[in-house]
């Protein structure tokens, strides 16, 4: 593939975005990064909607979202980038939102991608 200046700029933006994710968590799986970006695009939607949109198994989405939330596992903190809020219309469903820290991280990712 012959690289044009436009291609190089786009590749650089992708490189910068991935580098920014690695600074956040050097071992972050791609599924967590995708979940974070999906929540940023779809605040107020449910985990079920995330799973369906991303064609992701329940266990994978739960693990990824837990790692992005305040508490990942007992005794292990999460990244505190998202929060689950009880859905007033269906108490079994949780709505997904970015935390204040999550909004700052998304802003940083957008700057990195430019």
C-alpha positions as MATLAB code, in Angstrom:
seq = 'XXXXXXXXXXXXXXXXXXXXXXXXXXXXXXXXXXXXXXXXXXXXXXXXXXXXXXXXXXXXXXXXXXXXXXXXXXXXXXXXXXXXXXXXXXXXXXXXXXXXXXXXXXXXXXXXXX';
ca = [
       0.000    0.000    0.000;
       1.418    3.340   -1.018;
       1.169    5.707    1.909;
      -0.176    9.151    1.238;
       0.038   12.082    3.619;
      -3.641   11.517    4.514;
      -3.007    7.831    5.255;
      -0.022    8.689    7.429;
      -2.104   11.231    9.402;
      -4.874    8.677    9.949;
      -2.409    5.974   10.989;
      -0.692    8.443   13.346;
      -4.096    9.275   14.899;
      -4.789    5.568   15.470;
      -1.303    5.074   16.905;
      -1.796    8.027   19.266;
      -5.191    6.704   20.371;
      -3.829    3.242   21.144;
      -0.876    4.805   22.971;
      -3.309    6.873   25.077;
      -5.232    3.696   26.008;
      -1.932    2.022   26.981;
      -1.090    4.957   29.266;
      -4.454    4.487   30.957;
      -3.804    0.765   31.496;
      -0.898   -0.961   29.719;
      -2.685   -4.321   29.907;
      -6.171   -3.132   28.901;
      -7.860   -5.705   26.659;
      -9.414   -4.429   23.454;
     -12.871   -5.447   24.738;
     -12.552   -2.967   27.620;
     -11.513   -0.176   25.266;
     -14.455   -0.946   22.979;
     -16.866   -1.034   25.932;
     -15.607    2.328   27.191;
     -16.049    3.936   23.775;
     -19.507    2.348   23.374;
     -20.631    3.728   26.747;
     -19.308    7.173   25.756;
     -21.439    7.001   22.605;
     -24.494    5.483   24.312;
     -24.799    6.802   27.859;
     -27.993    5.732   29.580;
     -28.221    2.445   27.689;
     -28.060   -0.973   29.362;
     -25.494   -3.751   29.497;
     -27.873   -5.919   27.472;
     -27.904   -3.286   24.727;
     -24.099   -3.139   24.836;
     -23.857   -6.922   24.526;
     -26.248   -6.980   21.603;
     -24.607   -4.063   19.800;
     -21.106   -5.488   20.205;
     -22.136   -9.147   19.822;
     -20.333   -9.891   23.077;
     -20.922  -12.761   25.514;
     -22.471  -11.813   28.850;
     -19.423  -12.865   30.878;
     -17.084  -10.808   28.684;
     -19.213   -7.679   28.917;
     -19.640   -8.076   32.691;
     -15.897   -8.533   33.219;
     -15.025   -5.585   30.963;
     -17.576   -3.258   32.536;
     -16.520   -4.280   36.047;
     -12.890   -3.439   35.225;
     -14.027   -0.035   33.952;
     -16.147    0.644   37.053;
     -15.056    1.616   40.570;
     -14.615   -1.908   41.962;
     -13.347   -4.618   39.633;
     -13.116   -7.557   42.038;
     -13.152   -7.856   45.796;
      -9.981   -6.164   46.934;
      -9.088   -4.913   43.451;
     -10.129   -1.434   42.319;
     -11.385   -0.766   38.825;
     -10.511    2.188   36.626;
     -13.580    4.206   37.798;
     -14.456    5.327   34.250;
     -18.054    4.111   34.142;
     -20.867    3.616   36.603;
     -23.945    1.435   36.651;
     -27.110    3.221   37.727;
     -30.313    1.429   38.624;
     -32.929    1.774   35.901;
     -36.063    3.299   37.488;
     -38.237    1.474   34.936;
     -36.665   -1.961   35.473;
     -34.682   -2.505   38.676;
     -33.007   -5.594   37.195;
     -31.411   -3.519   34.433;
     -28.540   -1.142   35.071;
     -27.921    1.956   32.976;
     -24.348    2.751   31.936;
     -22.813    6.221   32.294;
     -19.344    7.732   32.244;
     -18.016    8.979   35.565;
     -16.378   12.394   35.840;
     -13.026   10.653   35.469;
     -14.405    8.759   32.469;
     -15.391   12.020   30.751;
     -11.874   13.387   31.303;
     -10.341   10.231   29.861;
     -12.598   10.411   26.799;
     -11.530   14.040   26.317;
      -7.876   12.937   26.518;
      -8.513   10.159   23.995;
     -10.140   12.607   21.601;
      -7.144   14.930   21.848;
      -4.804   11.993   21.238;
      -6.782   10.926   18.166;
      -6.548   14.362   16.541;
];
